[in-house]
Amino acid sequence: MASQRKVLWWIIGGAVFLALFFLTRLYNLTVLPIFTDEAIYIRWSQIGSRDAAWRFISLVDGKQPLYTWIAMVFMRFIEDPVLAGRLVSVFAGLGSFIGMFILGREVFKSTRIGIIASMLYLISPFTLVYDRMALYDSLTAMVSIWSLYLAILLVRRVRLDVALIFGMVLGLGMLNKTSGFLSLYMVPATVVLFDFQRKDRLQRLGRWVILVGVGAFVAYAMYSILRLSPLFNMVGQKDAVFIYPFGEWTRHPTEFFMGNIQGLFDWLIGYLTWPVWIAVLLPAFTFWKHPREKLLLYGWWLAPFIALALFGRVLYPRFILFMTMPLLVLASLTINSIALRWGKTVLGVILLGVLIFPSVWTDYLLLTQPTHALIPQADRGQYINDWPAGWGVKEVSDFILEKSQKEKVVVFTEGTFGLLPYGLEIWLVDKPNIKIHGIWPLPETPPPEVVESVSQNSTYLVANSPEDVPKGWPLTLVDSYAKGLRIDRTLRLYKIEMSPANPI
């Protein structure tokens, strides 16, 4: 009877946690406008879902294809392309949410710590932002969590089945993003958890080394699928845009380190919040408890974090999302200690409230008033207040679609890649009365194709940087859309038309 009640409570608890997860991830899922990188990935997925010859389309820009492959499947069943793209990250976040529970439980052999780790994942503003965007990073975080869990399981169990599954998960990580290789490079660190007290330790250690090799072989075999595309070499070229190649790095090994490391810490603490960051650090002051486990978790975060600061050429906060997952497990230790020592006292309630309130308040704003959410400035600029944010793109699409019901419409966009024209194409590309053409840069006067279109069709220009629109274009402003809280940044829709006042 007691065991049945325990199972019932597990079922009820699991259902409540899943409900909370989907509530936070699905509520107002499209409240933020499409972001320029989202437009690119969604458009790639849209193209690949309709033409098998373009299943490796992401390699055109040097991006691995796993995210777009999954999004292609979602687009078969979901009409709204932005919703389909973002749902990929929602379900990747679900995998991370479950993975954090299993990881926390395995590392410290504590179900309570596993539950706390998954709840920290649930309320973290960092994970909430990226579990709701059509980007690679939520999927990257999920794979990194399961890679760490399986690496720990492998060093503790030393079993072939674990090695094979580990290799497959590593392979998925490599097929999603180059940072997936880091989980393989970090595997030697898990040796700190190896049981050196066993009599057969040398034989067991040798078997572990062989099994790690088996996992690596499986991972590289999966990654080799990309060699089927003639664009495989583009991955290395794209990586060099964001990370200094070693030869170039040796000419300035520490020149950018201090600036990079300061920026990374600002983003890390800004997303974790100061109370959670302090909870991450406190386990280091009781290092005699679970020293090997703590060393592994700190190292699994710090090594790639420092490497990114050393080699990073172009950095964004989302690059460190997957690195923060071990830190949430460490913060769980602190919260667990508070709950055990003061959980039923006023002090315990206050401490726990201080720990979680900043995260929960930021989450509330992200779900209801994202323009006021206190996330790091770099992401507020990209997703809310600066030119990459797609405020107005859906409204322009709806306007053009309505006009096309009565006449043929031609739309020219300021740009040939990214938010424009892809942000419009994902909604309008299949409409027979609509043609979309990108132009970059805009010439001083309308090119011949624009002049010809104006004489035959209703013709519009969509500009994401209106200050760059030449004065030689005969434009009439139809509408403008502010970028978040910045009225000086707008997306503008113009009609191009000849008139005595505006001749071409």
Backbone torsions as a table, in degrees:
resi	resn	phi	psi	omega
1	MET	NA	-43.1	180.0
2	ALA	-62.9	-40.3	179.8
3	SER	-66.8	-34.4	178.0
4	GLN	-66.9	-40.7	177.5
5	ARG	-64.1	-38.5	179.4
6	LYS	-63.5	-44.1	178.0
7	VAL	-62.2	-41.0	179.8
8	LEU	-61.9	-43.2	179.0
9	TRP	-65.4	-36.6	176.1
10	TRP	-63.1	-42.6	179.7
11	ILE	-64.0	-45.8	179.8
12	ILE	-63.8	-46.4	179.8
13	GLY	-61.4	-43.8	178.5
14	GLY	-61.9	-40.4	179.4
15	ALA	-64.7	-40.5	178.8
16	VAL	-65.1	-45.0	180.0
17	PHE	-63.3	-42.5	178.3
18	LEU	-63.9	-39.5	178.1
19	ALA	-62.3	-42.6	177.9
20	LEU	-63.3	-40.8	179.9
21	PHE	-61.5	-52.4	-177.1
22	PHE	-67.4	-30.8	176.4
23	LEU	-62.5	-47.7	-178.6
24	THR	-70.8	-30.8	-176.2
25	ARG	-88.2	-29.1	-175.3
26	LEU	-99.2	-23.2	-178.1
27	TYR	-63.7	126.4	179.5
28	ASN	52.3	42.2	-172.8
29	LEU	-59.8	-29.1	-179.8
30	THR	-105.9	23.0	179.8
31	VAL	-64.9	-34.8	172.6
32	LEU	-83.4	140.6	178.9
33	PRO	-71.6	166.1	177.6
34	ILE	-61.9	137.3	179.8
35	PHE	-99.2	152.9	-170.3
36	THR	-55.6	-41.8	178.6
37	ASP	-69.1	-34.8	175.1
38	GLU	-59.8	-43.3	-180.0
39	ALA	-58.5	-40.4	179.8
40	ILE	-64.7	-50.9	-175.3
41	TYR	-67.2	-37.9	178.7
42	ILE	-66.4	-42.6	179.6
43	ARG	-64.4	-40.7	175.9
44	TRP	-58.9	-46.5	-178.1
45	SER	-63.2	-38.2	179.3
46	GLN	-63.1	-44.9	179.7
47	ILE	-65.2	-47.7	-178.3
48	GLY	-64.7	-30.2	-179.6
49	SER	-70.9	-18.4	-176.6
50	ARG	-105.9	-15.4	-177.2
51	ASP	-142.3	110.9	-176.7
52	ALA	-60.9	-24.8	179.8
53	ALA	-66.2	-16.3	-177.8
54	TRP	-110.2	26.0	179.5
55	ARG	-66.6	-21.5	177.7
56	PHE	-103.3	25.6	-173.2
57	ILE	-59.0	-30.5	-178.6
58	SER	-62.5	-24.5	179.4
59	LEU	-68.1	-15.7	174.8
60	VAL	-56.1	-35.7	179.0
61	ASP	-108.5	17.3	176.4
62	GLY	74.4	21.9	179.1
63	LYS	-103.3	135.7	175.4
64	GLN	-64.9	156.4	-166.3
65	PRO	-99.3	-0.4	-170.1
66	LEU	-58.5	-47.4	179.8
67	TYR	-57.8	-46.4	-177.4
68	THR	-67.0	-32.6	177.1
69	TRP	-62.6	-44.6	-180.0
70	ILE	-66.8	-41.8	179.2
71	ALA	-62.6	-33.7	177.6
72	MET	-58.8	-39.7	179.0
73	VAL	-66.5	-45.5	179.8
74	PHE	-60.1	-35.9	-177.2
75	MET	-71.4	-13.9	174.2
76	ARG	-69.5	-24.3	-171.6
77	PHE	-118.2	-14.6	-175.2
78	ILE	-120.2	124.5	-173.3
79	GLU	-71.8	-43.1	-178.5
80	ASP	-73.8	113.9	-175.0
81	PRO	-65.8	-34.1	179.0
82	VAL	-68.9	-42.7	176.9
83	LEU	-61.3	-42.9	179.5
84	ALA	-61.2	-45.5	-179.3
85	GLY	-64.6	-39.4	-179.0
86	ARG	-74.7	-27.8	177.9
87	LEU	-66.3	-26.8	174.3
88	VAL	-58.0	-45.4	179.6
89	SER	-70.3	-33.8	176.9
90	VAL	-59.0	-47.7	-178.0
91	PHE	-74.7	-28.7	171.3
92	ALA	-64.0	-40.1	176.5
93	GLY	-62.3	-35.8	175.8
94	LEU	-62.3	-41.8	176.3
95	GLY	-61.6	-36.9	177.3
96	SER	-70.1	-40.8	179.9
97	PHE	-58.5	-46.0	176.9
98	ILE	-69.7	-40.5	-179.0
99	GLY	-62.4	-36.5	179.0
100	MET	-64.8	-37.5	176.4
101	PHE	-62.6	-47.6	-177.3
102	ILE	-67.9	-38.9	178.9
103	LEU	-64.9	-49.6	-179.6
104	GLY	-60.7	-39.9	179.1
105	ARG	-66.6	-39.7	-177.8
106	GLU	-71.6	-42.5	-175.6
107	VAL	-63.8	-48.4	-174.2
108	PHE	-108.2	7.5	178.9
109	LYS	52.6	43.7	-177.5
110	SER	-139.6	117.4	176.9
111	THR	-64.4	-36.2	-179.7
112	ARG	-61.1	-44.7	179.7
113	ILE	-65.6	-36.3	176.4
114	GLY	-61.4	-43.0	179.0
115	ILE	-64.8	-43.3	179.8
116	ILE	-63.9	-41.2	179.9
117	ALA	-61.2	-42.7	179.6
118	SER	-68.1	-34.7	177.8
119	MET	-70.7	-35.7	173.9
120	LEU	-63.4	-39.2	175.4
121	TYR	-60.9	-42.7	-177.0
122	LEU	-60.0	-42.8	-173.4
123	ILE	-95.6	-4.4	-178.6
124	SER	-66.4	124.6	175.6
125	PRO	-58.5	-32.1	179.7
126	PHE	-60.3	-51.1	-178.7
127	THR	-71.7	-33.5	-179.9
128	LEU	-63.0	-42.9	179.4
129	VAL	-59.4	-49.8	-170.4
130	TYR	-86.1	-18.2	171.6
131	ASP	-73.7	-7.2	-177.2
132	ARG	-117.8	16.3	-179.1
133	MET	-127.0	149.7	-178.8
134	ALA	-84.5	64.8	-179.5
135	LEU	-127.1	168.1	-177.3
136	TYR	-73.3	-18.0	-159.1
137	ASP	-76.1	-32.0	175.9
138	SER	-65.6	-40.3	177.4
139	LEU	-65.4	-38.1	176.9
140	THR	-61.7	-43.2	179.4
141	ALA	-63.6	-42.7	-179.6
142	MET	-60.4	-47.6	-178.2
143	VAL	-64.8	-36.5	-179.5
144	SER	-66.6	-37.7	178.2
145	ILE	-62.6	-49.3	-178.3
146	TRP	-70.0	-30.4	175.7
147	SER	-64.6	-43.5	178.4
148	LEU	-64.5	-44.2	179.1
149	TYR	-59.3	-47.4	-178.1
150	LEU	-69.2	-33.3	176.3
151	ALA	-64.5	-40.7	176.9
152	ILE	-66.7	-42.9	179.2
153	LEU	-61.5	-39.0	-178.5
154	LEU	-65.6	-43.6	-177.5
155	VAL	-72.2	-24.7	179.2
156	ARG	-87.7	-33.2	-175.7
157	ARG	-102.1	-31.2	-178.7
158	VAL	51.2	64.7	-177.0
159	ARG	-128.1	145.0	-177.9
160	LEU	-64.9	-40.9	-178.2
161	ASP	-62.3	-38.5	177.3
162	VAL	-65.2	-41.1	179.9
163	ALA	-62.3	-40.1	-179.2
164	LEU	-67.4	-43.8	178.2
165	ILE	-66.0	-40.7	177.0
166	PHE	-57.5	-45.2	179.5
167	GLY	-62.1	-39.8	179.5
168	MET	-66.5	-40.6	178.2
169	VAL	-66.6	-41.9	174.9
170	LEU	-58.1	-43.4	179.8
171	GLY	-60.6	-41.2	177.1
172	LEU	-62.6	-40.5	177.9
173	GLY	-62.1	-41.7	178.7
174	MET	-67.2	-33.1	178.9
175	LEU	-75.8	-11.3	-179.4
176	ASN	-98.6	-43.0	-176.7
177	LYS	-160.1	149.3	-178.6
178	THR	-60.3	-28.7	178.2
179	SER	-62.3	-15.0	176.0
180	GLY	-61.5	-24.1	177.6
181	PHE	-66.2	-25.5	-177.3
182	LEU	-61.8	-33.7	179.4
183	SER	-63.1	-32.5	175.7
184	LEU	-74.4	-43.7	-178.7
185	TYR	-63.2	-26.4	-177.3
186	MET	-87.6	-6.6	-176.9
187	VAL	-54.8	-41.1	178.8
188	PRO	-55.0	-25.7	-179.9
189	ALA	-65.4	-25.1	-177.9
190	THR	-70.1	-9.0	179.5
191	VAL	-62.8	-17.9	177.7
192	VAL	-63.6	-20.8	178.9
193	LEU	-93.7	0.2	-178.5
194	PHE	-68.8	141.0	-178.7
195	ASP	-84.1	96.3	-179.2
196	PHE	-84.7	2.6	179.9
197	GLN	-87.3	-14.1	-178.7
198	ARG	-69.6	148.8	179.3
199	LYS	-68.3	-32.3	-179.0
200	ASP	-95.6	31.3	-172.4
201	ARG	-60.9	-39.0	-178.1
202	LEU	-68.1	-43.1	178.0
203	GLN	-64.5	-41.0	-179.6
204	ARG	-67.8	-39.8	178.3
205	LEU	-63.6	-42.0	177.4
206	GLY	-62.1	-40.6	178.4
207	ARG	-65.2	-36.8	177.4
208	TRP	-63.0	-43.6	178.7
209	VAL	-59.6	-42.7	179.6
210	ILE	-64.3	-42.2	-178.9
211	LEU	-67.9	-34.7	173.4
212	VAL	-61.8	-40.3	176.2
213	GLY	-62.5	-39.4	177.2
214	VAL	-61.9	-45.0	178.3
215	GLY	-61.7	-42.2	178.9
216	ALA	-64.0	-39.2	178.6
217	PHE	-62.1	-45.3	179.2
218	VAL	-61.2	-43.5	-178.6
219	ALA	-62.7	-47.0	-178.8
220	TYR	-68.7	-31.4	176.1
221	ALA	-63.7	-42.2	176.8
222	MET	-65.0	-42.5	-179.3
223	TYR	-63.6	-29.1	-178.6
224	SER	-65.9	-11.6	174.8
225	ILE	-56.2	-32.3	-177.8
226	LEU	-66.1	-21.3	179.6
227	ARG	-69.9	-10.6	174.9
228	LEU	-68.1	-19.5	179.7
229	SER	-96.0	137.6	175.9
230	PRO	-68.5	-8.1	-179.4
231	LEU	-94.8	10.0	-176.7
232	PHE	-55.4	-36.6	-177.3
233	ASN	-65.7	-15.7	-179.5
234	MET	-68.0	-22.7	-179.9
235	VAL	-61.5	-48.2	179.3
236	GLY	-62.3	-39.4	179.1
237	GLN	-65.0	-40.0	179.4
238	LYS	-69.1	-39.3	178.5
239	ASP	-59.3	-35.5	-178.8
240	ALA	-68.6	-17.5	175.8
241	VAL	-70.4	-34.3	-174.8
242	PHE	-102.6	-28.7	-176.9
243	ILE	-124.7	133.0	178.4
244	TYR	-66.5	126.4	170.2
245	PRO	-59.2	151.5	-172.5
246	PHE	-56.7	-42.7	-178.9
247	GLY	-61.3	-40.0	178.2
248	GLU	-72.8	-36.9	-179.2
249	TRP	-62.8	-35.3	-178.0
250	THR	-63.1	-18.9	179.2
251	ARG	-80.3	-16.0	177.1
252	HIS	-152.0	63.0	-169.0
253	PRO	-60.4	-32.1	-176.6
254	THR	-123.9	9.5	-174.1
255	GLU	-61.3	-39.1	-175.9
256	PHE	-105.1	3.6	-172.4
257	PHE	-63.6	-49.0	-174.7
258	MET	-63.9	-42.4	177.6
259	GLY	-64.2	-42.2	179.4
260	ASN	-64.8	-46.1	-175.5
261	ILE	-67.0	-35.6	177.0
262	GLN	-65.4	-43.6	178.8
263	GLY	-64.0	-41.6	179.8
264	LEU	-63.6	-41.8	178.4
265	PHE	-67.5	-37.6	176.9
266	ASP	-60.0	-44.1	179.4
267	TRP	-67.6	-42.4	-178.4
268	LEU	-60.5	-50.7	-177.8
269	ILE	-71.1	-35.2	178.8
270	GLY	-61.1	-37.3	179.8
271	TYR	-85.2	-39.8	179.4
272	LEU	-70.5	-30.5	-170.0
273	THR	81.4	151.1	-177.7
274	TRP	-60.3	-43.9	-179.9
275	PRO	-59.3	-42.7	179.7
276	VAL	-68.9	-36.1	178.2
277	TRP	-62.8	-41.3	176.5
278	ILE	-63.1	-39.8	177.4
279	ALA	-63.9	-29.5	175.9
280	VAL	-67.6	-39.2	-174.7
281	LEU	-79.6	-29.6	-173.5
282	LEU	-58.8	-37.6	178.5
283	PRO	-58.5	-22.2	178.2
284	ALA	-67.0	-22.5	-178.8
285	PHE	-86.0	-5.1	172.4
286	THR	-124.7	51.7	-170.7
287	PHE	-67.8	-18.5	179.5
288	TRP	-69.6	-14.8	174.8
289	LYS	-96.6	123.0	-178.4
290	HIS	52.4	50.2	-174.2
291	PRO	-62.6	-40.7	-176.7
292	ARG	-69.1	-40.3	179.7
293	GLU	-64.5	-43.9	179.0
294	LYS	-64.7	-41.3	179.3
295	LEU	-59.8	-41.9	179.9
296	LEU	-64.6	-46.2	-176.7
297	LEU	-67.0	-43.6	176.9
298	TYR	-62.7	-42.8	-179.2
299	GLY	-67.1	-37.3	-179.1
300	TRP	-65.5	-27.3	173.2
301	TRP	-84.0	-49.0	-167.1
302	LEU	-70.2	-39.4	-176.1
303	ALA	-60.0	-54.0	177.8
304	PRO	-67.5	-29.1	179.1
305	PHE	-63.2	-47.8	178.2
306	ILE	-67.4	-40.2	178.9
307	ALA	-60.1	-41.2	179.1
308	LEU	-65.8	-38.4	178.0
309	ALA	-66.1	-34.7	-180.0
310	LEU	-74.3	-43.9	-171.1
311	PHE	-103.7	-6.6	-174.5
312	GLY	-68.8	129.1	176.5
313	ARG	-100.4	-48.4	176.6
314	VAL	-125.8	121.2	-173.0
315	LEU	-122.7	145.7	173.5
316	TYR	-136.0	154.2	-179.4
317	PRO	-55.4	-34.9	-176.4
318	ARG	-63.9	-18.2	179.4
319	PHE	-66.1	-22.9	-177.2
320	ILE	-102.6	3.9	-178.5
321	LEU	-56.3	-51.1	-176.3
322	PHE	-65.0	-26.4	-179.3
323	MET	-71.0	-24.5	-175.2
324	THR	-80.8	-9.4	-176.0
325	MET	-60.9	-44.2	176.7
326	PRO	-62.4	-28.7	-179.7
327	LEU	-67.1	-33.8	177.9
328	LEU	-65.6	-33.6	176.5
329	VAL	-67.0	-40.5	178.0
330	LEU	-65.5	-41.0	177.1
331	ALA	-62.3	-30.6	178.4
332	SER	-62.5	-33.7	176.9
333	LEU	-59.9	-45.5	-179.8
334	THR	-62.9	-46.5	-179.4
335	ILE	-63.8	-38.6	177.5
336	ASN	-63.0	-41.2	179.0
337	SER	-64.3	-42.2	177.9
338	ILE	-61.8	-44.2	-178.7
339	ALA	-64.0	-39.2	-178.9
340	LEU	-71.5	-37.1	-174.4
341	ARG	-87.0	-42.8	-173.4
342	TRP	-127.5	15.2	-171.6
343	GLY	-56.0	-33.4	-176.7
344	LYS	-100.3	15.6	179.6
345	THR	-113.3	165.7	177.3
346	VAL	-62.2	-39.5	178.9
347	LEU	-59.9	-42.8	179.6
348	GLY	-63.0	-42.0	178.6
349	VAL	-62.8	-42.2	179.8
350	ILE	-63.9	-46.3	-179.1
351	LEU	-61.8	-45.1	179.1
352	LEU	-65.5	-37.1	177.2
353	GLY	-63.6	-43.3	178.4
354	VAL	-62.5	-36.2	-178.9
355	LEU	-67.5	-42.2	-170.9
356	ILE	-101.1	-18.8	-173.8
357	PHE	-60.4	-47.2	-179.4
358	PRO	-57.7	-38.8	178.6
359	SER	-66.5	-46.4	-177.5
360	VAL	-64.8	-39.6	179.3
361	TRP	-65.2	-42.6	177.2
362	THR	-63.2	-40.1	176.9
363	ASP	-59.2	-44.4	-179.5
364	TYR	-58.8	-44.3	179.5
365	LEU	-67.4	-38.5	178.5
366	LEU	-61.4	-35.1	-177.3
367	LEU	-83.5	-24.2	-173.2
368	THR	-118.4	-41.7	-179.5
369	GLN	-136.4	69.3	-172.7
370	PRO	-59.6	-24.2	179.0
371	THR	-66.1	-18.5	-178.7
372	HIS	-106.4	2.6	-178.0
373	ALA	-71.8	135.1	-177.2
374	LEU	-88.4	71.2	172.6
375	ILE	-100.5	164.7	-178.2
376	PRO	-52.0	144.0	-174.8
377	GLN	-56.9	-36.0	-179.2
378	ALA	-59.2	-40.0	179.1
379	ASP	-81.7	-32.0	174.9
380	ARG	-61.4	-37.4	177.8
381	GLY	-66.5	-48.0	-176.0
382	GLN	-66.7	-44.3	-169.5
383	TYR	-97.7	-16.1	-172.3
384	ILE	-128.8	-52.7	-163.7
385	ASN	-111.5	0.1	-175.4
386	ASP	-126.6	-175.6	-171.0
387	TRP	-59.6	-29.6	179.9
388	PRO	-68.9	-20.1	-178.5
389	ALA	-73.0	136.3	-171.4
390	GLY	-96.0	36.1	175.7
391	TRP	-56.6	130.7	177.2
392	GLY	93.7	-15.6	-177.2
393	VAL	-63.6	-46.2	179.3
394	LYS	-66.0	-38.6	179.3
395	GLU	-64.4	-41.4	177.0
396	VAL	-63.7	-41.4	178.9
397	SER	-60.3	-44.4	179.6
398	ASP	-64.0	-39.6	178.7
399	PHE	-62.9	-47.4	-179.7
400	ILE	-64.0	-40.4	179.6
401	LEU	-62.2	-41.2	178.8
402	GLU	-64.6	-42.7	178.9
403	LYS	-62.7	-34.2	-176.0
404	SER	-72.1	-12.3	177.9
405	GLN	-68.4	-22.0	-175.9
406	LYS	-114.3	-20.1	-175.4
407	GLU	-157.0	166.0	175.2
408	LYS	-77.2	138.5	-176.7
409	VAL	-127.6	135.1	175.1
410	VAL	-116.9	131.0	-178.8
411	VAL	-119.6	125.9	172.1
412	PHE	-105.4	139.1	-177.9
413	THR	-119.8	148.1	174.5
414	GLU	-79.0	88.3	-177.8
415	GLY	133.9	149.0	-179.8
416	THR	-118.1	0.6	-177.0
417	PHE	-153.6	134.5	178.0
418	GLY	105.5	-144.9	-176.2
419	LEU	-54.2	-42.1	173.2
420	LEU	-118.0	121.6	13.2
421	PRO	-97.5	-4.1	-170.2
422	TYR	-59.6	-35.8	-179.5
423	GLY	-60.4	-30.9	175.5
424	LEU	-84.9	-38.2	-175.8
425	GLU	-62.3	-36.0	-175.3
426	ILE	-62.0	-25.0	177.6
427	TRP	-100.8	-25.6	-168.1
428	LEU	-116.1	-7.7	-169.0
429	VAL	-63.7	-26.7	-177.3
430	ASP	-91.3	0.4	-176.4
431	LYS	-83.5	121.8	-172.4
432	PRO	-64.1	-26.2	-177.1
433	ASN	-92.8	8.0	-176.8
434	ILE	-123.4	130.8	173.6
435	LYS	-122.4	134.8	-178.5
436	ILE	-121.7	130.2	-179.6
437	HIS	-132.7	131.0	176.0
438	GLY	-92.4	143.9	176.6
439	ILE	-132.1	130.0	174.1
440	TRP	-155.2	129.9	-10.2
441	PRO	-77.8	166.4	177.3
442	LEU	-72.4	124.8	178.7
443	PRO	-72.0	168.8	-177.2
444	GLU	-63.3	-32.1	176.8
445	THR	-129.3	156.8	-177.9
446	PRO	-58.4	132.6	177.6
447	PRO	-69.6	168.1	-175.0
448	PRO	-55.7	-37.9	-177.6
449	GLU	-65.9	-30.7	176.9
450	VAL	-71.1	-44.7	179.3
451	VAL	-59.4	-44.2	179.7
452	GLU	-64.0	-41.3	-178.9
453	SER	-64.4	-42.1	-178.5
454	VAL	-60.2	-34.2	-178.8
455	SER	-75.2	-14.4	-174.1
456	GLN	-120.2	-26.7	-172.9
457	ASN	-139.4	166.0	167.0
458	SER	-69.5	124.3	-170.7
459	THR	-126.3	134.7	-176.1
460	TYR	-129.6	156.9	172.6
461	LEU	-123.8	131.6	174.9
462	VAL	-111.3	121.8	-176.4
463	ALA	-120.3	131.5	179.3
464	ASN	-95.5	-16.1	175.9
465	SER	-130.4	77.2	-172.6
466	PRO	-56.2	-27.7	179.9
467	GLU	-65.6	-17.8	179.4
468	ASP	-93.0	-1.5	-179.6
469	VAL	-75.0	121.4	-178.4
470	PRO	-62.0	148.5	-178.7
471	LYS	-73.8	-11.2	-179.0
472	GLY	-79.4	0.9	179.5
473	TRP	-91.8	133.6	178.5
474	PRO	-81.7	89.7	-171.2
475	LEU	-116.0	142.8	171.1
476	THR	-121.5	122.0	-177.4
477	LEU	-68.5	124.7	176.2
478	VAL	-91.9	-47.7	179.4
479	ASP	-164.4	160.1	176.2
480	SER	-137.0	153.5	-173.9
481	TYR	-134.5	117.7	-178.1
482	ALA	-68.0	147.3	176.1
483	LYS	-86.7	94.8	179.2
484	GLY	61.0	-121.3	-178.2
485	LEU	-92.8	2.3	-176.6
486	ARG	-102.2	105.8	178.9
487	ILE	-76.3	-13.3	177.7
488	ASP	-83.1	-8.0	175.8
489	ARG	-113.8	118.0	-177.0
490	THR	-139.4	152.3	165.1
491	LEU	-99.0	132.6	-173.5
492	ARG	-125.4	142.2	175.5
493	LEU	-110.8	121.1	178.5
494	TYR	-115.4	149.4	166.7
495	LYS	-99.4	133.4	178.4
496	ILE	-97.5	118.5	-177.3
497	GLU	-152.1	146.3	178.1
498	MET	-84.7	139.9	175.3
499	SER	-158.5	165.3	177.6
500	PRO	-55.0	-33.9	-179.2
501	ALA	-81.2	-26.4	-177.8
502	ASN	-129.2	70.7	178.1
503	PRO	-77.8	152.6	174.2
504	ILE	-95.2	NA	NA
